[in-house]
Amino acid sequence: MQSPKFFRSVITIVLITVLTSSCVSRKEIVYFQGLEEAGDVLDENINTSLEIKPNDLLTISVSAPEQEAALPFNLPVIGVPQGGMQGELTVGGRQQMQTYLVDSEGNIEFPVLGTTKVTGLNRQQLAAKLKSQISEYVQDPIVNVRIVNFQVSVLGEVNRPGTFDVKDEYLSLPKALGLAGDLSIYGRRDNVLVMREQNGKKIHAYLDLTRPEVINSPFYYLQQNDVVYVEPNGAQRQSASYNRNAGVYISIASVLISLAVLITN
């Protein structure tokens, strides 16, 4: 029979292994390390505006001091809600505007103006373009453009994975991860994948959130329909191959070792 000293040694080795394997360095989990030394690292040339793409859905409203003159440049609203007036369509008590679908050629069919190229422009540029053209017909027009299908998907080692509708014009990668409840402790912060469709091609980049220079990446500000994937770290990948009952077996073994020590004393 083994001596009590032997069992104590085994328990000590097990405890040391568990404790050392549980240590995680600051480098692995802290975002934007070295930001205080890096100073102002933002590249002012980075374009943070959303560009309109094929299959986008847009709402465009045109108004003017003489509203009657602007009416032909707005899509007609179809439907008569309960208790509403003809020409009004409401959802939850709010007016619901019709949308323009950007076709595969990057065009929309705009009232009076006809086929209008919109891809490659952000909403401010499109509003300025339409305002210039409508000014030939209407005095002092006001054009408001919104992209209404701005969605991003966040998958992998985050606390609340899913697809999220975004109302803001600008969405940074950290903010998108915040919508998903932040990375879990098992997610790799130094290798976050962002996938994007651009000019009909699938492109991607791996971003290191532990470095301050990440804010200069063209993938730091997300675009509509981007997909973010957080890779599991090494410990999580290894645990996937373990028997899920391993924790139970370890607990049973610990109890048996403790009993053996008591019996031999």
Buried (B, 14 or more C-beta within 10 A) or exposed (E): EEEBEEBEEBBEEBEEEEEEEEEEEEEBBEBBBEEEEBEEBEEEEEEEEBBBBBEBBBBBBBBBEEEEBBBEBBBEBEEEEEEEEEEEBBEEEEEBBEBBEBBEEBBBEBBEBEEBBBBEBBBEBBBEBBBEBBEEBBEEBBBEBBBBBBEBBBBBBBEEBEEBEBEEBEBBBBBBBEBBEBBBEBBBBBBBBBBBBEEEEEEEEBBBBBBBBBBEBBBBBBBBBBBBBBBBBEEBEEEEEEEEEEEEEEEEEEEEBEEBBEEEE
